Amino acid sequence: MFIQEHNCETDKITVRELTAEEIAQREADQAAEVARIAAEAEAEAAEEAAKQQAFNDAVAAAVAAALAAQQTPATTAEPVVEETTPSTSEPTVEE
Amino acid sequence: MAIIQVPAVQTGGMTSLASGSIAASSTGFDLQNISSDYNELWLYITNYSMSETAHIQCRINNNTSSDYSHVYNAWSTSMTTAQGSTLIPMANSVNATQAGQSAWIRFPNYKNTTGYKHYQWAATNADNTLWCGNGFNRSTSAISRITVISSAGTYDSGTYQLWGVK
């Protein structure tokens, strides 16, 4: 494995082998990258789960509100009882 | 008579500080002895490919410590934060067989020696998606070295160009 060096002062380009330290760093980078991707996937999954939970909560709240609306009487006013006064006149019998 | 001095218009401009082809079978390229005569650095990496599906990564001043913190996202996924990373993850997954992969990274105020160093980047990702982010390195040293590496495998081809912006 090698890397290309470009000296911007002299415009000289050289290619050299990676040092043992650089190879070790590359391996560490790769391990960190794997961890980063796993953490990203985990965060994404958590976000999706949170979204799903929020959706479920919203649906549950809407259903509860609908049920509550059904159980509540349409009006809270006292029912009006109409009393009829019996007629004092004799019933007319038609022959 | 009072003389009104009009400040000179800043002309700006970009100066090519280094350019070349990425050596085939190399693990990356290392830009060294970068001039501190500019206000910003821009690095373009164009039409690169790798020997296998891998990630393009970047370091400044060969700093391998956990000094990089950034927020980034890949296409439709939400923002990801990384605090104490050891490098800049420029693209998550570069498709080795797909031509035209490209990336850029910018370092504003890179020569200051009192504040942390910011960076901003974007790169094409596998399946024609975009990977981009912003971050900083907890170092107050001026940036004089930028290293671009691959997470696995090696580079097959590609070009790079480093610009200094006045």
Boltz contact constraints between the chains, C-beta under 6 A:
constraints:
  - contact:
      token1: [A, 1]
      token2: [B, 27]
      max_distance: 6.0
  - contact:
      token1: [A, 2]
      token2: [B, 26]
      max_distance: 6.0
  - contact:
      token1: [A, 3]
      token2: [B, 26]
      max_distance: 6.0
  - contact:
      token1: [A, 3]
      token2: [B, 27]
      max_distance: 6.0
  - contact:
      token1: [A, 3]
      token2: [B, 28]
      max_distance: 6.0
  - contact:
      token1: [A, 3]
      token2: [B, 30]
      max_distance: 6.0
  - contact:
      token1: [A, 4]
      token2: [B, 23]
      max_distance: 6.0
  - contact:
      token1: [A, 4]
      token2: [B, 26]
      max_distance: 6.0
  - contact:
      token1: [A, 4]
      token2: [B, 29]
      max_distance: 6.0
  - contact:
      token1: [A, 5]
      token2: [B, 30]
      max_distance: 6.0
  - contact:
      token1: [A, 6]
      token2: [B, 18]
      max_distance: 6.0
  - contact:
      token1: [A, 6]
      token2: [B, 20]
      max_distance: 6.0
  - contact:
      token1: [A, 6]
      token2: [B, 31]
      max_distance: 6.0
  - contact:
      token1: [A, 7]
      token2: [B, 32]
      max_distance: 6.0
  - contact:
      token1: [A, 7]
      token2: [B, 33]
      max_distance: 6.0
  - contact:
      token1: [A, 8]
      token2: [B, 17]
      max_distance: 6.0
  - contact:
      token1: [A, 8]
      token2: [B, 18]
      max_distance: 6.0
  - contact:
      token1: [A, 8]
      token2: [B, 31]
      max_distance: 6.0
  - contact:
      token1: [A, 8]
      token2: [B, 33]
      max_distance: 6.0
  - contact:
      token1: [A, 8]
      token2: [B, 34]
      max_distance: 6.0
  - contact:
      token1: [A, 9]
      token2: [B, 33]
      max_distance: 6.0
  - contact:
      token1: [A, 13]
      token2: [B, 20]
      max_distance: 6.0
  - contact:
      token1: [A, 15]
      token2: [B, 23]
      max_distance: 6.0
  - contact:
      token1: [A, 25]
      token2: [B, 64]
      max_distance: 6.0
  - contact:
      token1: [A, 33]
      token2: [B, 151]
      max_distance: 6.0
  - contact:
      token1: [A, 40]
      token2: [B, 80]
      max_distance: 6.0
